[in-house]
Amino acid sequence: MSLTELFAAHYQPMVRLAGLLGADDPEDIAQEAFARLHARRGRLREHGAAVSYVRSTVCNLTRNRLRHLKLVRQRPLDHSGVVFGGEHAVITAEKHGELLAALNRLPRRQREALVLRYWLDLSEQEIADTMGVSAGSVKTHASRGLAALGRSLKEEL
């Protein structure tokens, strides 16, 4: 698959991933991930590794961006005012607002594990590779994240 085809097929899902992970600039994050793929394309171990590489890069760039913004602003980030592109308008519809707000309140690793599992439908091993942790850590983060999400949503009702 050419880089152009890869970009056309996976750009919007990567924008969605960055947005769900809390990026204030999900389009920029996705574009940067593809730019890094372009620079590294010849050095990937296998042809199918490109999507995994871009996904991991989106997670890492989002993490770094949030860390930077937190330091710059010296206060917790509030992602409720983030404006997303066209496809995100559907996700942020009123019936999903409470879920997204509760998701944004989770610790970063728990949020990443849940987004990668339930929004991207990745396996535990794919999530572990993307997050750079063991499969057991993925199970722990996902379990704790689901429990916290459940408690948070019950409190809002």
C-alpha positions in Angstrom: 0.0 0.0 0.0 1.4 3.4 -1.0 1.8 6.2 1.6 -1.0 8.1 -0.2 -3.4 5.1 0.1 -2.4 4.6 3.7 -3.0 8.3 4.5 -6.4 8.2 2.7 -7.5 5.1 4.6 -6.2 6.0 8.1 -6.0 9.7 8.5 -9.5 10.3 9.9 -9.2 7.3 12.3 -5.9 8.8 13.6 -7.5 12.2 14.0 -10.3 10.6 15.9 -7.8 8.7 18.1 -5.9 11.8 18.9 -9.1 13.7 19.7 -10.4 10.9 22.0 -7.0 10.8 23.8 -7.5 14.5 24.6 -5.4 16.3 22.0 -6.4 20.0 21.5 -5.1 19.7 17.9 -5.9 16.2 16.7 -5.5 17.1 13.0 -2.0 18.4 13.6 -1.1 15.3 15.6 -2.3 12.9 12.9 -0.4 14.9 10.2 2.8 14.8 12.2 2.5 11.1 12.7 2.2 10.6 8.9 5.1 12.9 8.3 7.2 10.9 10.7 6.1 7.7 8.9 7.1 9.2 5.6 10.6 10.0 7.0 11.0 6.5 8.4 9.1 4.4 5.8 12.1 2.6 4.4 13.3 1.5 7.8 10.1 -0.3 9.0 10.6 -4.0 9.7 7.6 -5.1 7.7 5.1 -3.6 5.3 2.2 -4.1 7.7 3.9 -2.2 10.5 3.0 1.2 9.0 -0.4 1.5 10.6 0.9 0.3 14.0 3.7 2.8 13.7 1.3 5.7 13.0 -1.0 4.7 15.8 1.9 4.5 18.3 3.2 7.8 17.1 -0.3 9.5 17.5 -0.4 8.2 21.1 3.1 9.4 21.9 2.6 12.8 20.3 -0.7 13.3 22.1 1.0 12.3 25.4 3.8 14.7 24.8 1.5 17.5 23.8 -0.7 17.1 26.9 2.4 17.0 29.1 3.7 20.1 27.5 0.4 22.0 27.8 0.1 21.0 31.4 3.5 22.4 32.2 2.9 25.6 30.2 -0.5 26.2 31.7 0.4 25.0 35.2 -3.2 23.8 35.7 -5.2 20.7 34.8 -6.4 20.6 31.2 -10.1 20.9 30.4 -10.9 19.1 27.1 -14.6 19.8 27.2 -14.2 22.9 25.0 -12.1 21.1 22.3 -13.6 21.6 18.8 -13.2 18.6 16.5 -13.5 18.2 12.8 -16.5 16.9 10.8 -16.5 13.3 11.9 -16.0 14.2 15.5 -19.3 16.2 15.6 -21.1 12.9 15.6 -19.0 11.5 18.5 -19.5 14.7 20.6 -23.3 14.7 20.1 -25.3 15.3 23.3 -25.8 11.6 24.1 -22.0 11.0 24.1 -21.1 14.2 26.0 -21.3 12.6 29.4 -19.2 9.6 28.3 -16.5 11.7 26.7 -16.4 14.0 29.8 -16.0 11.0 32.1 -13.4 9.5 29.8 -11.4 12.7 29.8 -11.3 12.6 33.6 -9.6 9.2 33.7 -5.8 9.0 34.1 -4.0 9.0 30.8 -3.0 5.3 30.7 -6.5 4.2 31.5 -8.0 6.5 28.9 -5.5 5.3 26.3 -6.3 1.6 27.0 -10.0 2.1 26.8 -9.9 4.2 23.6 -7.6 1.8 21.8 -9.7 -1.2 22.9 -13.3 0.1 22.5 -12.9 2.7 19.8 -10.2 1.2 17.7 -11.1 -2.5 18.6 -7.4 -3.4 19.0 -6.3 -6.6 20.7 -4.5 -6.6 24.0 -1.2 -7.2 22.3 -1.7 -4.4 19.8 -2.6 -2.1 22.6 0.4 -3.2 24.6 2.6 -2.5 21.6 1.0 0.9 21.0 1.3 2.0 24.6 4.7 0.4 25.2 3.6 -1.7 28.1 3.0 -5.4 28.8 -0.3 -7.1 28.0 -0.9 -7.5 31.7 -0.6 -3.7 32.2 -3.2 -3.2 29.5 -5.6 -5.5 31.3 -5.0 -3.6 34.6 -5.4 -0.1 33.0 -8.5 -1.2 31.1 -10.1 -2.8 34.1 -9.4 0.1 36.4 -10.5 2.5 33.7 -13.9 0.7 33.1 -14.5 0.7 36.9 -13.7 4.4 37.2 -15.8 5.2 34.2 -18.7 3.3 35.6 -18.5 5.1 38.9 -18.2 8.5 37.2 -21.2 7.9 35.0 -23.3 6.6 37.9 -22.5 9.8 39.9 -23.7 12.0 37.0 -27.1 10.3 36.7 
